[in-house]
C-alpha cells in the first residue's frame, strides 16, 4: 500500500529535549499509575476503575480513567513498551490530532457500551494495547516479526487468548459486559484505522470525520501559496521615483518556486475537490500529487 508522509513527530509541547507526544504522555501516565497502585488503592485505584454502577451514578470520569489503573506485574512492562513503540509509529503516520482522537474513541466508546450491562468491571492499559494491535495489523498487513512470523498471526493469537479468557468466565454475571467491552474496542479500532486512511480494506466501512477531528494537513502549503500570491500582487505596484538620477541598486531576489501550467491546473483541481467534498475524498494517487505540488511550491 503506497502512502506518503504528511506529518512529523512533533508533540503537543516539549519537556527539555523530549517531544511530549500522545504516545509519550500515555506511556508516562501508565508508568505513574503502576506506582500509584502501590501508594494507595483507596485514592488512586478504586475511584478510577470502570464499573456500571459508578457510570449510572454520573461518575463519568471513569470512562477515561480506567486505562490508568494498572497493577505492578511483568506484563505491564510489555504493555508500556507497546503503547510507546506501536503508538508512536501510528501517531507519526496519522498526526497527533488524529491519533489523540483515535485513542479517545478506543477508550471512551467501549467503556460507554459496556456500562450498559450489569455488573461491569474493567481496568488496565492492556485493553488499549489490544486495540492498537488491530490498527497496526490493518495498517501493515504484510509486516513480519521475530522468526519471520507474520504480524497478523501474533495479533490473532493475542486476541484469541483474550477471547478464551472471556469464555472461561462465561458463567459469571459480568461476561456480557466484558465481551462487549472487548468486541467494541476491536470494532472501534478497525473503524478508526479505515477512517484515517491507514488501511485499504474496503470491507471495513469508512466513516466521514468532521474537520475538527481530521485537521488540514495542507494548511501550511495553502498559506504559503496565498502568501506567494500576495507578494506577487504587491510587487506589481508602481515604485516611487528616485530623487537622484543614478541607477537604482540591483537587489538579488531569490526566484519563487513555480509550477508549470499543467501542474498548477492539476493542483487547483485537487484543491477544488477538497473544498467541495473534503480531504478524505482524495485517492492515494491524488494525495501524492498534491503533496508533490506543495513541496515544489515551498522550493523543496
N, C-alpha and C positions, 0 to 999 in steps of 0.2 A: 504494500500500500504506500503510495507516494505522497509525502506531505512536505510542507515547507515550514520553517520555523518562523513564528510570528512574535514570540515572546522571549523575554530574558528571564534571569533568575533573581531579579531584584525583589527584596522583601518589602514588607509594609513599613519597616523602619530598620535602623541599624543599631546594634549593640556592640560598640567598638568596631571591629572589622567584620563582624558576623551579620549577615543579612537575615533579619527576622522574618522568614517566610512562614506561610501557614503550616508547612510540614515541620519546620523547626519549632514553632510555638506548640504544635500538637505533641511532638515528641518530648519537649521540655515539660509541658503540663502533665504528661503521663508519668514522667520520671518523678516529678514532685508528688504526684498522687500516691506513689508507692511509699514514699517517706511519710506522708500524712496518714496513711493506713496504720502505720506503726505508732505514730504520735498519739492519735485519738480517734477511735472509731465513732465515738459519740458525736464529735464535732465534724469530722471530715469524711465519714463513710455513710452512716445511716441517713443523714439529710440529703444525700446526693443520689442514692440508689433509685432506679426506676421501679415504681410499684403502681398498680392500677388505683389503689385506694388514695395514694398521695396525689395522683393526677386529678381524680374526681374531687379531691379536697383543694384543688386550684394551686397546688404546689408545682406550677408549670416549669420552674427552672430545672426540674428533674428530666425534662425532655431533652435537655442539652448537657446535663451534668453527669449522666450515667457512664460515659466513657472514661471519666476521670476518677473512677473508683477501681483500684487495682491492687490486689493482694501481692505481697512480695514472693515470687517464685521464679524458677529458672525460665519459664516460658515468657514472662513479661519482658525479659531482655530481648528475646527474639521479636516480640511484638513492637517494642520501641524501635528496634532496628528497621523493621519493615515499614513502620509509619514514616520514618525519616527517608529511607532509601527509595522505596516504591513511591511514596508520596511526593518526594522531591522531583522524581522523574516525570510523574504525571503533571505536577504543577508547572514545571518548565515548559511542557508541551501546550497546556491549555491556558496558562496565565494565572496569576494569583487570584484575580477576581473570580474567574470561573471555578477554580479549584476550591476556593472558600465556599462558594455556593454548593459545589458538589458534596463537600464534607458536611455542610449544614443539612442538606437533603438526606444524606445517608444516616445522619444522627437523629434528626427530628421525625421524619416520616415513619420509619419502622416503629419508633417508640410510641408515636401517637396511635398508630394502628393497633399495636399490641396492647395498649392500655384499655382497649375496649373489652378485653377479656378479663375474667375474674377467676382466680387470682393471677397476677402477673408480677414477675420479679426478675430484673436483669441488670447487669452492670458489666463493665470491662471493655478495654480498648480492642480486645481480640475480635469483637463483632465488626468494628470499623476495618480492621485488617482484612477480615474475610471479604468485605465488600470491595476493598481496594484491589485484592487479588483478582476479582472478577473484572474490574475495569482494566487491569494490566493485561490479562489474557485476551480480552476483546481488542485491546489496542495492538498487542503484539502476539497474534495467534501462532506465529511460526517461531517464537523465541524458544531457546533451549537453556537448560540449567545444567547442574553437575551431571557427569557421566552421559552427557548429550541427551538427557531425558527432556522431552518437550515440556514446556512450562505448563501447558494446559492440563497435562496429566497430573502434575503436582497439585494444581489448583483443584482439579476434580477430586483427587484423593482427600485433600484438606476439607472440602465441602461435604464429601460423603461421611467422613469421620464426624463432622458436626451434626449431620443428619442422624447418624447412628446413635449419637449421644442423646438426641431428642427422642428418638424412637424408644430408647431404653427407659425414658421417663414418660412413655405414652399413657401409662395408667395413673399418672399423677394429675392433680387438678389443674396444674399450670401448663400442661402440654400444649393446648390450643394457643395460648398467648406466646409461648416460646417459639412454636413453629411459625406463627405469623411474624414474629419479630425477625426470625432468621430469613424466611422466604421473602418478605417485603424488602429487607435490606439488599438482597441479591437483585431483586427486580429493579429497585431504585438505582443501584449501581449500573446495571445494564442500560437503563433508560438515559442516565446522565452521560454515559460513555457515547451513546449514539447521538444524543442531542448536541454534544460538544464536539462532534466530528472526530472522535477517537477511533471509531470503528466504522466499517462499511458493510456490516452485516445488515442487509435490508430486511431481514426477518424481524429485527427489533424496530418498533415504531420510533420515528424521530419527532420528538415533541418540540413545538416552537417555543423559544425562550425570549422573554422581554429584553429590551435593550439594556436595562439596568443590571441584568444578570450577565449577558454576554459581553458588554462593553463594545468598543470600536477599536479593533487592532490597527486600523488605518488612520486613526485620528492624527498622529504625528505627520504622516505623509500628506494628509489633506491640508493641515495647517501650513506645511512647507510649500505646498502648491499655491495656496492662497497668498502667502507672503511673497512668493516669486511674482505672482500676478500684480500685487500691489506695488512692488518695486518697479516692475515694468511700466506701470501707469505713471508713477512718479517720475520716472526717467524721461517721459515724453513732454514734461512741462518745460516752457522756454526758460533759458537761463538769463539772469540779468547781465546787461552789457558791462564789460570791464572798463574801469576808468582809464587804465593805461592802454597804450597801443601795442604793447609787446605780445608775443604769442602766449597763449594760455598753457600752463604747465600740463604735461601729459601724466595722468594718474593711471597706472595699470589696474585694471579691474579683472578679477577672476571671472571668466565666462560662466554664465549659469548653465547647468546641465539641461539639455533639451531632449525632447523626443521627436522622432520624425512624425510625419503626418499620420501614417498608418498606426503607429504605436499610440499616438495621442488620441486618435479616434477610438482605438480599442480600449484605452484606459477610461475615456469619457463614457463609453457604452457600459463598461463594468460598474463605474460609479453610479450611473443612472439606474442600473439594475439593483444595486444595493439600496438606493434611495426608494425604489418602488416596492421591492419585495423583501428587503432585509439581507444582511450579510450571509445568513445561513443558506440562502438560495443559490449561492455560487457553487460551482463544481470545483473539485480539487484542481483541475487544469486552469480554470478561470482565476482561482485564488493565487496560483503560482504566477500567472501572467501579471496580475495586479501587483503582486509583491515585487516582481522584476521591474515593472514600470516605476514603482515608488522608489526603489533603490537607485535607479538611473536618475530620477529627478533630484535625489539627495546627493548625487555625484559619487555613489559608492560602486 
